């Protein structure tokens, strides 16, 4: 899939690097949804919580 900046990312690898508590919050909030919807919701919550962009949401992820 592509992140909001058009960078191709591996969704499964991104999930492995997500904060477990935030990931569960997104899962509970959205339930079944597309990978894209899950990723973008998580990235927003990550930014709101930590004040930084989730690594996989960057133009050039370092991972």
TIMI-2910 file (N, C-alpha, C, CB; in pm, 1 decimal, decimal comma, always signed):
<rs>
+----------+----------+----------+----------+----------+----------+----------+----------+----------+----------+----------+----------+------+
!      n_x !      n_y !      n_z !     ca_x !     ca_y !     ca_z !      c_x !      c_y !      c_z !     cb_x !     cb_y !     cb_z ! resn !
+----------+----------+----------+----------+----------+----------+----------+----------+----------+----------+----------+----------+------+
!    +83,8 !   -116,9 !     +0,0 !     +0,0 !     +0,0 !     +0,0 !    +88,5 !   +123,5 !     +0,0 !    -95,4 !     -0,4 !   +120,6 !  Unk !
!    +29,7 !   +239,1 !    -25,1 !   +104,0 !   +365,0 !    -23,0 !    +55,8 !   +449,6 !    +94,6 !    +87,0 !   +442,3 !   -157,3 !  Unk !
!   +150,9 !   +517,3 !   +157,4 !   +112,4 !   +609,1 !   +263,4 !    +62,2 !   +739,3 !   +201,6 !   +231,1 !   +635,7 !   +359,4 !  Unk !
!    +26,7 !   +836,2 !   +282,1 !    -32,1 !   +961,1 !   +232,5 !    +63,7 !  +1041,5 !   +144,7 !    -76,6 !  +1046,2 !   +349,0 !  Unk !
!   +193,3 !  +1012,3 !   +155,2 !   +292,2 !  +1084,6 !    +75,4 !   +329,9 !  +1008,5 !    -51,3 !   +416,8 !  +1111,2 !   +158,4 !  Unk !
!   +263,1 !   +895,6 !    -74,7 !   +285,3 !   +818,9 !   -196,0 !   +398,9 !   +718,6 !   -187,7 !   +311,0 !   +910,9 !   -307,2 !  Unk !
!   +454,1 !   +698,5 !    -69,9 !   +562,3 !   +602,9 !    -51,5 !   +504,2 !   +463,5 !    -32,0 !   +651,2 !   +642,6 !    +68,7 !  Unk !
!   +555,3 !   +369,6 !   -109,1 !   +511,5 !   +230,8 !    -97,7 !   +561,7 !   +173,7 !    +34,5 !   +562,5 !   +145,7 !   -217,9 !  Unk !
!   +470,7 !   +116,3 !   +113,4 !   +508,9 !    +56,9 !   +241,4 !   +451,0 !    -83,3 !   +252,8 !   +461,5 !   +144,6 !   +359,2 !  Unk !
!   +513,0 !   -162,4 !   +337,0 !   +463,8 !   -296,5 !   +367,8 !   +371,3 !   -283,4 !   +489,2 !   +583,1 !   -398,1 !   +395,7 !  Unk !
!   +242,5 !   -298,7 !   +469,1 !   +145,6 !   -281,0 !   +577,1 !   +176,2 !   -372,1 !   +695,2 !     +4,6 !   -307,6 !   +526,3 !  Unk !
!   +205,7 !   -498,2 !   +669,3 !   +231,1 !   -592,8 !   +778,4 !   +353,8 !   -551,8 !   +860,5 !   +250,6 !   -734,7 !   +722,3 !  Unk !
!   +455,8 !   -502,7 !   +794,0 !   +574,4 !   -455,8 !   +865,5 !   +539,6 !   -332,0 !   +948,0 !   +689,7 !   -424,5 !   +766,6 !  Unk !
!   +457,3 !   -243,9 !   +892,9 !   +415,3 !   -124,1 !   +966,0 !   +340,2 !   -164,2 !  +1092,4 !   +326,7 !    -33,3 !   +876,9 !  Unk !
!   +252,3 !   -262,1 !  +1081,6 !   +174,6 !   -308,4 !  +1197,3 !   +268,0 !   -361,0 !  +1306,6 !    +74,0 !   -418,7 !  +1155,1 !  Unk !
!   +373,9 !   -429,3 !  +1268,6 !   +470,4 !   -482,2 !  +1365,5 !   +535,3 !   -370,4 !  +1446,8 !   +578,3 !   -563,5 !  +1293,7 !  Unk !
!   +544,2 !   -250,5 !  +1389,6 !   +610,3 !   -138,4 !  +1456,2 !   +512,3 !    -43,5 !  +1524,9 !   +692,7 !    -61,5 !  +1356,3 !  Unk !
!   +385,1 !    -74,8 !  +1519,2 !   +284,6 !     +9,8 !  +1583,7 !   +285,6 !    -11,4 !  +1734,4 !   +144,7 !    -19,2 !  +1527,0 !  Unk !
!   +255,0 !    +93,7 !  +1806,4 !   +237,3 !    +84,9 !  +1950,8 !   +118,0 !     -7,7 !  +1976,6 !   +215,1 !   +227,7 !  +2015,5 !  Unk !
!   +138,8 !   -108,7 !  +2060,1 !    +35,3 !   -210,6 !  +2081,7 !    -95,0 !   -150,8 !  +2134,3 !    +85,8 !   -316,2 !  +2179,0 !  Unk !
!    -85,8 !    -61,6 !  +2230,1 !   -205,5 !     -1,2 !  +2289,3 !   -281,3 !    +83,2 !  +2186,3 !   -167,0 !    +85,5 !  +2410,7 !  Unk !
!   -208,8 !   +162,2 !  +2109,2 !   -274,9 !   +244,6 !  +2006,6 !   -335,8 !   +157,2 !  +1897,9 !   -175,0 !   +344,1 !  +1944,3 !  Unk !
!   -263,1 !    +52,5 !  +1859,5 !   -313,7 !    -39,2 !  +1756,5 !   -445,5 !   -101,6 !  +1801,8 !   -209,5 !   -150,0 !  +1725,5 !  Unk !
!   -452,2 !   -140,8 !  +1927,9 !   -575,7 !   -200,3 !  +1981,4 !   -688,2 !    -97,7 !  +1985,2 !   -551,6 !   -257,1 !  +2122,6 !  Unk !
!   -656,8 !    +26,3 !  +2017,8 !   -759,1 !   +132,3 !  +2017,0 !   -818,8 !   +148,4 !  +1877,5 !   -698,8 !   +266,5 !  +2064,6 !  Unk !
!   -732,6 !   +147,0 !  +1776,6 !   -781,4 !   +161,1 !  +1639,1 !   -867,1 !    +41,0 !  +1602,5 !   -663,4 !   +175,7 !  +1539,6 !  Unk !
!   -821,5 !    -78,7 !  +1637,1 !   -897,9 !   -200,1 !  +1606,3 !  -1034,8 !   -196,5 !  +1672,5 !   -821,1 !   -325,1 !  +1651,5 !  Unk !
!  -1039,6 !   -154,0 !  +1798,5 !  -1167,1 !   -147,2 !  +1869,2 !  -1258,0 !    -39,7 !  +1811,7 !  -1143,8 !   -121,5 !  +2016,7 !  Unk !
!  -1199,6 !    +69,6 !  +1766,5 !  -1277,2 !   +180,9 !  +1711,6 !  -1332,5 !   +148,4 !  +1572,8 !  -1191,0 !   +306,7 !  +1704,9 !  Unk !
!  -1249,5 !    +84,8 !  +1490,0 !  -1290,3 !    +62,3 !  +1350,6 !  -1347,3 !    -75,4 !  +1324,2 !  -1174,3 !    +84,1 !  +1260,4 !  Unk !
!  -1299,7 !   -175,3 !  +1397,9 !  -1340,9 !   -311,4 !  +1366,7 !  -1285,4 !   -350,2 !  +1230,9 !  -1495,1 !   -325,1 !  +1369,1 !  Unk !
!  -1354,3 !   -436,7 !  +1160,3 !  -1307,5 !   -473,4 !  +1026,2 !  -1306,3 !   -350,7 !   +934,2 !  -1397,2 !   -584,8 !   +966,0 !  Unk !
!  -1193,3 !   -330,0 !   +867,7 !  -1180,0 !   -217,9 !   +774,6 !  -1065,6 !   -248,1 !   +679,3 !  -1155,6 !    -83,3 !   +850,4 !  Unk !
!  -1043,8 !   -160,2 !   +584,3 !   -934,5 !   -179,5 !   +489,5 !   -800,9 !   -149,9 !   +557,1 !   -953,3 !    -89,8 !   +365,3 !  Unk !
!   -694,3 !   -203,7 !   +499,4 !   -560,7 !   -175,8 !   +551,4 !   -532,6 !    -25,7 !   +548,5 !   -454,0 !   -251,9 !   +470,1 !  Unk !
!   -575,2 !    +39,6 !   +442,8 !   -552,1 !   +183,0 !   +428,1 !   -621,7 !   +262,1 !   +538,8 !   -600,6 !   +230,7 !   +291,2 !  Unk !
!   -747,9 !   +231,3 !   +563,7 !   -821,8 !   +302,5 !   +667,5 !   -756,8 !   +280,6 !   +804,2 !   -968,7 !   +256,7 !   +670,1 !  Unk !
!   -718,1 !   +157,4 !   +831,2 !   -652,9 !   +125,9 !   +958,4 !   -522,5 !   +204,8 !   +971,6 !   -625,5 !    -26,4 !   +969,6 !  Unk !
!   -440,9 !   +200,5 !   +867,1 !   -310,8 !   +268,1 !   +870,5 !   -325,6 !   +418,2 !   +891,7 !   -234,4 !   +241,8 !   +741,4 !  Unk !
!   -411,8 !   +482,3 !   +814,8 !   -426,9 !   +627,3 !   +825,6 !   -485,8 !   +668,1 !   +960,7 !   -515,4 !   +679,5 !   +712,5 !  Unk !
!   -577,3 !   +587,8 !  +1013,6 !   -632,4 !   +617,0 !  +1146,0 !   -524,7 !   +600,6 !  +1252,1 !   -752,7 !   +525,1 !  +1176,8 !  Unk !
!   -447,3 !   +493,7 !  +1241,2 !   -338,5 !   +473,6 !  +1336,5 !   -238,3 !   +588,5 !  +1329,2 !   -267,9 !   +339,9 !  +1310,1 !  Unk !
!   -198,0 !   +627,3 !  +1209,0 !    -98,7 !   +734,1 !  +1192,8 !   -147,7 !   +864,3 !  +1256,7 !    -67,8 !   +756,7 !  +1043,2 !  Unk !
!   -274,5 !   +894,1 !  +1242,6 !   -332,0 !  +1013,4 !  +1304,0 !   -327,9 !  +1003,5 !  +1455,4 !   -475,6 !  +1034,3 !  +1256,6 !  Unk !
!   -369,2 !   +890,4 !  +1509,2 !   -369,0 !   +869,6 !  +1653,8 !   -226,5 !   +872,8 !  +1709,0 !   -436,6 !   +736,0 !  +1688,8 !  Unk !
!   -133,0 !   +815,2 !  +1635,0 !     +7,4 !   +816,4 !  +1676,8 !    +57,7 !   +960,5 !  +1688,7 !    +95,1 !   +736,5 !  +1576,6 !  Unk !
!    +26,3 !  +1041,5 !  +1589,0 !    +69,0 !  +1181,9 !  +1592,4 !     +3,6 !  +1256,9 !  +1708,6 !    +35,0 !  +1251,3 !  +1459,2 !  Unk !
!   -124,5 !  +1235,2 !  +1729,4 !   -196,3 !  +1302,2 !  +1837,9 !   -141,4 !  +1260,6 !  +1975,1 !   -346,5 !  +1270,7 !  +1829,3 !  Unk !
!    -98,1 !  +1136,8 !  +1986,9 !    -50,2 !  +1083,8 !  +2114,1 !    +94,8 !  +1122,8 !  +2142,4 !    -63,7 !   +933,1 !  +2115,4 !  Unk !
!   +180,3 !  +1108,3 !  +2042,4 !   +323,7 !  +1127,5 !  +2062,8 !   +379,1 !  +1258,8 !  +2006,6 !   +397,2 !  +1013,9 !  +2001,3 !  Unk !
!   +299,7 !  +1329,8 !  +1926,5 !   +346,8 !  +1454,6 !  +1868,3 !   +453,3 !  +1434,8 !  +1762,5 !   +399,6 !  +1543,2 !  +1975,2 !  Unk !
!   +456,8 !  +1315,4 !  +1705,5 !   +552,5 !  +1286,9 !  +1598,6 !   +487,4 !  +1197,7 !  +1494,1 !   +680,4 !  +1220,1 !  +1654,9 !  Unk !
!   +540,1 !  +1205,1 !  +1374,3 !   +487,0 !  +1127,1 !  +1262,8 !   +530,3 !   +981,2 !  +1279,5 !   +535,7 !  +1184,6 !  +1125,8 !  Unk !
!   +435,4 !   +889,9 !  +1262,5 !   +466,2 !   +746,3 !  +1264,0 !   +565,7 !   +719,5 !  +1152,1 !   +336,0 !   +658,3 !  +1246,9 !  Unk !
!   +668,7 !   +642,6 !  +1181,3 !   +779,8 !   +621,8 !  +1086,3 !   +731,6 !   +580,3 !   +946,8 !   +875,0 !   +515,4 !  +1140,4 !  Unk !
!   +634,0 !   +492,7 !   +938,7 !   +587,2 !   +443,1 !   +808,8 !   +498,7 !   +544,8 !   +735,5 !   +510,4 !   +313,0 !   +827,9 !  Unk !
!   +465,4 !   +654,1 !   +801,6 !   +387,6 !   +758,1 !   +737,6 !   +476,9 !   +867,6 !   +677,4 !   +290,8 !   +818,6 !   +837,7 !  Unk !
!   +607,9 !   +852,3 !   +693,4 !   +703,2 !   +951,0 !   +640,6 !   +732,3 !   +924,9 !   +494,1 !   +834,0 !   +948,8 !   +721,0 !  Unk !
!   +784,1 !  +1027,6 !   +427,4 !   +819,4 !  +1015,4 !   +284,8 !   +926,3 !   +908,4 !   +266,1 !   +869,4 !  +1151,4 !   +228,2 !  Unk !
!  +1025,1 !   +908,0 !   +354,6 !  +1134,1 !   +810,3 !   +347,3 !  +1148,6 !   +739,9 !   +481,6 !  +1267,8 !   +878,8 !   +307,0 !  Unk !
!  +1065,3 !   +637,3 !   +506,2 !  +1074,2 !   +565,0 !   +634,0 !  +1212,9 !   +506,7 !   +654,4 !   +969,5 !   +453,3 !   +640,3 !  Unk !
!  +1263,6 !   +518,4 !   +774,3 !  +1398,1 !   +470,4 !   +806,2 !  +1400,8 !   +320,3 !   +833,2 !  +1452,6 !   +545,0 !   +926,7 !  Unk !
!  +1286,7 !   +257,3 !   +829,1 !  +1279,8 !   +112,5 !   +858,9 !  +1264,7 !    +35,8 !   +729,2 !  +1161,4 !    +79,7 !   +955,6 !  Unk !
+----------+----------+----------+----------+----------+----------+----------+----------+----------+----------+----------+----------+------+
</rs>
